[in-house]
């Protein structure tokens, strides 16, 4: 094993992947420099993504529950939204977390430079500091963790505050009377949920036949039904042909076989059509790093690029563009640099959509199994048969297992319902441990809980679920 204490590494980008790589590398005895434009680590996730959006989604859920509580015999007055205080609370959460990471940086003796970089060669970076001045710094290894940014459709680009991307939408400068969300993916639906709860009339337009493209339809259906009640409209199989700013908003022209109203004016428009990797790093062409046709940096299982001195992790190396994937890649890269025998080879990476209900899945999906012509057995447990789901009045959910018919090994797990994002971790652990459906069925779960539905779905597979009736064939 190489003497790791003699290595000096630089990590470019201090998001979840970057700071995870930097912190573990420091713990392993490497000398570490972490470089990022922000005053503290955190990246898009903490400053402009996961954390602020989930803070606002919590508020949206609370507002929704106060309205829903009439069914339980509890009446609340309509909520009064104090937007400046709500913004302040959200920003306080961000400041606390990023400030905490700043403290951890100092405790680990990681050198933190606020600034931007350009490559001079495979080992040397030109660092432009935010507070002024430039340095040419040389390192033994460099980790690229530059993340991603919202994708832009050139034909829909308007230089006006009425057109928002996910970053400006989270600034929450105002609650528009009407809002169009372009893109029915997870970011658009999450932000649309927030604005709908705060009082906007929200419409979502998606060019494909269903929301959350790529997710199994049976998981999306309960979400679609609920969104229909809180959104003004859902336009599927529809594209936006043109946008034009007028005095009272953005005039949007729709195109598609199911379009009933070809033109409509919205106070604001949120464009949420995916993200692009930040691989256009100045001077990268002076290294041996290779970038693929979609803009992702090519890496091996140790997260090493085609240049032996340079590693890359997170959104910049490919799908899925998720913070938890980036963090594990960052740890793998740090261990690889320190000379450990490691590889990034997860059996399952969970995906979570933090709407209401939440949608979560890991491993194989039915959609992918059908595409691959792969034989599977699917066991579904409806939450209408869950005592816990009934006590919280959220019986629209469902838990399913995808099982190999020959070995009975769990190949995938899908959950839709309240708290699905917390429950999916059990499915990920099952897959990483190579669990069989019988292992899950025999694992005693606490009652009454939503976690029971994972066990119940395994019982459905064996025909032994007592809370649902399946007649023998």
N, C-alpha and C positions, 0 to 999 in steps of 0.2 A: 504494500500500500504506500502511495506517495505521502511525503511529509506535508500534510495539509497546512500546517502552520506557516510554511514558507510561501504559500500562495496568496496573492492579492487579487481579489476579484471585484469587478464593477457590475452592478445591476442597474440596468436602464429601465426606469419605470417602477413606481412604488405602490402599485395596486396590490390586490390580494396575492397574486402570484409573485410579484416582485419582492414585497416585504417578507413573504414566507421564505423565499429563496435566500434573501439577505440575512434574515434572523437565524435560520437554521445553519447557514454557512458560518456565521459568527459563533454559534454554539459549538460547531464542529472544529473551531480553532482557526478558521481562515480570517485573513484581514479583508474587510468588506467596505466598499464605497457604494452608497445607494444614491441614485440621481433621479430627480423628478421635478417638474415645474411647480408643484404645490408646496406650501410651507411645511406640511407634514405628510407622512405616508397615508395611503388610503385609496388613491386612484379613482377611476370612474365609479366603481362600486360604492365606495363610502361617500364621495363628494356629490356624484350626479347620477346614481343608479340604484343599486339594491337597497341601501339603507334609507335614503330619503323617500323612495317610492313605497317601501314597506311601512315606514312611519305614517305616511298619508293613507295607505290602504287600511291600516289599523283604525284610523279615524273614520274612514268610509264604512268599515264594518260596524263600528259603534253607532254611527248615525243610522245605518240600515236596521240594526237591532232595536233601536228606540222606536222606529216606525213599525217594525214587525211585532213589537211587544203587545200591541192591541189584541192580538190573537190569544194572549195569555192573561188578559184582564188587567194589564198595566198600561196606563195612558200617559204619554209624555207630551209636552208642548213641542211644537216644531223647533228644531235646533236653530240657534242664532250663530252664524259663522263669523267669528272675529278673525279675518284673514291675516292681519299682521301678527297676531299671537300664534296662530297656527303655523305660519312661516317661521316664526321665532322658535317655536318648540322643535320643529323639524330640523332647523339649522343648529339648535342646541345639541340634538342627538348626534349630528354629524361632527360638530366641534369636539364633543366629549370623546367620541371614538377615535377621530384622527389625532386629537391631542394625546390620547393614551398611547397611540402608536409612536408618536414623537418621543414620549418618555421611554418606551421600550427600546427605541433606536439608541438613545443615549445610554441606557442601562447595559446594552450589549456592546457598547463602544463601536457601533457602526458609524462610519463617517457619512453624514447626510449632506448632500449638495443640492440646493434648490437651483435648478437651471435646466438647460437643454443641451443635447450632445450632437456631435457629428463624428463619423469614423474618419480617422486619418489612415489607419491600416487595421489589421486584425487584432492588434493589441493596444492601439493608441486611440484615445478619444479627445476631441476638441470640445471642452466643456464651457458653455456660455452661461455664466452665473446670472441669476435674476437680479441680484443687487449690483451688477456691473462687473466687468473683467472677464477675461478668457484664460483658460489653462489648457495645456496639452499634457494629458495624464496617460501613463502606460500601466497596463494590467496584465497579469498572467492569463486570466480568463475573463470573458465578458458574457453576461446573461442579458438577453433582450427580452423585456417584459413590457412592451409599449402598448399593449391592449388594442382596443378598437374604438370606432366612432360611429355615430348614426350614418347610415347610408343615405345618399341623396339621389333623387330622380331629377335629372337636369330640367326636364319639361315642366316639373312642378315647383321649380325654385323661384320664389318671389322674395325680394329684399323688403320684408315688412314684418313687424312684430306680430301681425295676425297669423303668420305662418310659423308654427312651432315644430321643433324636434323634441325628443325625449328630455334633453337637457333643459331647454327653455320651459317646457311644460312643468317641470319640477320646481321652477322658480316661483310658480303660483302667484304671479303678479295680479291676477284678477280671475274671477269665475265668469266666463262668457255665458251669455244666454243660450247660444247654440254653438256646438262644437262638432266638427267632422274629424273622425279618426281614419286616416288612410292606412290600412293594413290591419288584418285581423289576427296578428300574432300575439305573443304573450305581453310584449311591452305596450302595444296599443290597447289591449283589453284591460290591462292593469291600470293604466293612466285614465282610460275612459271610465272605468269604475270609480276612480277617485273624483273626477269632475262631475259625474252623474250624481254621486252622493252629495256633493257640495252645491248642487242645484242647476248644473248645465243640462240642456237637452242634447244628448249625445247620439250621434249617428256613426256607424262604423261601415266602411266599404272594404270589401275583400274580393280580389280578382278570381279566387278559386271557389269551388262549390261549398266550402265549409270554413268555419273559424278554426284557429290553431292548426293550420296545415301540418301534416306529419304525425299528429297525435291520433290515437284510435278514436273512431267516431262515437263509440259507446261511452267513452270518457268525456267527450266534448258535449254530448247531448244534454245532460243536466245543466251544464254551464250555459249553453245556448238558450235553454228554456228560461233560466233565471235572468240572463242578460236581456232577453226580449221584454221582460217586465220593467227593467230599469233604464234601458236605452230607448231613445226615440224611434230608431230604426236600425235594421241590420241589412245591408245591401250585399248580397253574394253574387258571384259570377259577374262582377261589375268592376270596371276600371274608371279611373279619373282621366278624362281626355284633356281637360284644360282647367286652369285656375286663373282668375283675374280679380285684382283688387278693385273694389268700388268704395264709395263713401261709407256705406253701412256694413261692409264686410268683404268676404271673398266669395265671388261667384264661381261655383264649381259646375263643370259640365261632366255628366256621367255617360258611360257607354257600356252597353251589355244587353243580352237578350231579355232580361227581366226588369229593365229600367222602366219605371212608370213616370217619374218626374225627371226629365233630362237635365234641367238646370235648377240649382238651388243656392241661396246665399247663406253662408254661415259666418258668425262673428269671428270665429277662429278655426284654424285647420291644424291638426297635428299629423305630421308625416312620420309614420313608424313602419318602415319597410325593411327592417333588418339593420345589420351593422357591418362595417368594413374594417379589416385589420389595418393597424397603423404600421405598415412595413416599409413605408417610404421614408426611411431614415437617411438623412444626408450622409453621403460618403459610403453607404453600405456596399456600393459597387466596387469599392477599393478592397473588399474582402472576398473570401470564397463562398460566402453565404448565397444560397439559391432561393429564389422566391418563385412559387408556383403561379399558374395562370390566374388564380382567384385572389392573389395577393398574400397568400399564406407562406410563411417561411418554412422550408422543409427541414425536418429534424428526424433523428432516429429515436429508439426507445429510451435512450438516456437523455433525450432532449438536446442532443448535440447537433449543430448544423453541419453543412458540408465543409465549414471551416473549423478545424479541430480546436481552435481557441475560443470559439463563440457558441453559446447555447441560446435557445429561445424557448419561451413558455407562454401559456395562456392563449388569449384570443388571437394573438398574432401568428400562432402555429396551426389554427384550425378549429373546426367544430368538435364538440359543442362549445359555444362561447359562454362559458359559465365560470363564475368566480371560484367555486369549489374545485372545479377541474384544474384551474390555474394554480391554486394553492398546492395541490398534490403534485403537479408538474414542477412547481418551484422547489419543493422539498426533494423531489427526485433529482433535479439538476444539481442542487447543492451537494447532495450525497455523492453523485457521480463525480463532480469536480473534486470532492474530498478523497476520491479513490475507492469508494465503496462499490460493491457489486450490486447494482440496482437497475430496474427497468420500470417504465410507466406502462403497466399492463392491467388496467382495471377490468374486472368482469362486468361491472355495471357502473354507470355514472347517472345519478338521478337527475331528472328534470322536473321542475316545479313551476306552475303558473299560479301566482298568488292572487287570483281573482276570488270571487265568492260565488259558488264553491271553488275551492282550490282543485287543481288537476295536477297529478304527479305520476310519474312512471319511471321505471328503470329496466335495463336489459332489453330483451326482445319485445317488440310490439307486434300486435296482430297485423298491422299494416305492413310491416317489414316481412313478417312470416309469409304473408300472401304473395308479396313481391318475389320472395326467394323460393316460393313453392315448397315451403317447409311444413312438414306435418307437426301439428301441436294439438294439445287439448287445453281448453279454456274453462276454468271454473270461476263462476261469478257468484258473489254474495251480495244481495241487494240490502241497502241500509234500512229499507222499510221493515226488515225483520230484525233490526238492531235495537235493543232496548235503550242503549245510550243515545243513539241517533234520535229516537223518539222523544227522550227527555229533553233534548235541546232543540226539538222541532226542526231537525235537518235530515229528513229521511230520503232526500233525493239522491243520496250518494250511492256508491257501489265500489266494491273491492274485487279485483280479479287476479288470478294466477294463470300464467302461461306455463304449461308443463310438457316436458318431453314424454310422449306416450310410451316409449320403451323403457327408459331409465327412471321415469317419474321425477327427474331433476327439475327444479324450478328454473325456467328460462327467462322469465320476465314477470313484473308485477305492475299493475295499474290501479290507481285509486282516484276517485273523484268524490269530493265531499269536504265538509268542514275539517280543517286540520290535516288534509291529505299530505301537505308538505312535511309535517312532522312524522306521519305514519310511514312514509315511503322508506325511511332509513332502515326499517326492519327488513324490507324487501331487498335492499342493497346488501345488508349484512348476510342475509340468507344466500344470495347469489355468490358473494365473495367466499362464503364457507362451503359452497357446493351443496347446499341443502336440498333434500328431497321434499316433496309435498308432505310425506309422512312425518318428517322432522317438524314441520310447522304445525301439522294437525295434532301432534303429541305434545307440543309446547303449551303448557297451561298459561293462558292469558288472564289478566284480572277482569272481573265482571263488576259492574257494567262499564265497558270502555269501547271506544271506537277501534282500538287495537285488536279487539276480539275478532273483528271482521276479517283480519288476515288469516287467523286460525280457522274461522268459519268457512272461508273460501277454499282452504285445503280440505276441510271436511266435505264440502260440496263435491270436490274432485273424487273423493272415495265413496260418495253417496251416504255419508254418515252424519250429515248436518241435521241436528234436531230442530233448529229454529226455522227451517224452511222444509217444504215437502216436495220431493221429486218422485213421482210415481215410477215404479220399475217398468222397464220396457220388456 
